[in-house]
Amino acid sequence: MSNAFVAADWNAPHAVRAGCTLRAGGSSKPPYASFNLGDHVGDEAAAVSANRALLREALQLPSEPVWLQQVHGTAVLNADAAGSAGPADAAVTRQGDRVLAILVADCMPVLLASADGAVLGAAHAGWRGLAAGVLEVTVAAMNVEPRGIHAWLGPAIGAQHFEVGEEVRAAFIAHDARAGAAFRANARGRWQCDLALLARQRLAALGLANVAATELCTFDDATNCYSYRRDGRTGRMAALLWRAATAG
């Protein structure tokens, strides 16, 4: 599965595993070809099930990932609670056998690990979630010293392709005027939005000093990435975070 997964390049504790799937190497047919992991996009259920089984086997995951019902909100799921359910756009765990998962196709997945690797968090950070504070509530739910948290920003749509209206820019600037640096006016009277910069600003304001990111733009790379803005009807990649059974 080496051609279907990009590992996070960050300085998290050695036992922590993280990264994001890519679109090649699965069972789904066009327009979901081929490693679609989203069960809500219209793909055949059997194909999604086969892809998820392959994912668990290829990465030797300790359990089935905790698949969220993402709604572009700020609810944080306690993945360790029995019977956890309901819409959520983030999750945290303190148990060694939990696998956190965020489904994406342009929105930014943000993966978080405490300094000792004992607490993990994952958030679905599109512009709505970022503006509403999904990173802030996820870090709060981890309940650890923010300065020691390691963060990884996964594949997302790049600023050159992410056009938004004035209402989006205004929502961020109302929270912090420095967010204006993440918006560049275009010739259509709208704005090009830098999701990665907005996420970095929010994390820095929380006190996080260890933030790494992939440069992979989902819109640009049709070979490796799904992009809702580019294709409309398409699959979903999964950003994953878990602890290896051993640190060896």
C-alpha positions, 0 to 999 in steps of 0.5 A: 500500500506504499502508493496509497499512503503518505506518512506524516513527516513530524517529530511526534513520539516514535510510537505514534503513527500518522498520515493520510491515504491517497486515491490509488490502489483500491476497489472503487470504480470511477468517479470514486476510483479507486481507494475511496474510504467514504461511505457517504458519497454514493460509492458501492458499499462493497467497494468501500468495505473492501477498501477499509479492510485493505486499509486495516490490513496494510497498515496493521491497524490495531482496530477499525478506525473511528469513522466520524459523521462529519458535518463541518462543526465543532463537536469532539468525540471521546473515542474511548467512551462506550457507545460513542455516536453522533455527528462530530468533526474531531475526536480524542483518545487516550487508549492505545488501540484506538485509530482516529480518522478524518475523511477529506477531499479538500478540507484540511485534516489536523492530527495532534499528539501530546508530547509523550504520545499518550493523548491523540486528537484529530480534527476536520478543519475546513474553513467552517470548522476552523472559523467556528473553533474546531482546533481550539475545542480539540486541543481543549479536549486533549487536556494536556499542555498545548506547548508540548503538542505536535501537530501535522496538517495533512493534504488540503486544497491550496490557496491558489485554488480555494476561492471564497467570498468576503463573508469567509474572510470577515469571519476570520478577521473578526476573530483575529485581524492577523487572519487577513494575511491568509487572504489574497484578492483575485480579479473576480472580486473574491479571495484566495484562502490559505487554509494552512496558514489559518490553521497555523495561526490558530494553533500558534495562538493556542501555544503549539510550537511544533507544527509540520505540514505536507505540501500536497494540494488536493486540487492540483494532484488529481493522480493522488488526491480526491478533490470535491472542488475539482470533481464534485462527485468523488471519493474521500481520503482518510487521515489516520492517527494511532499508536503502534503496538510497540515502539520498536 
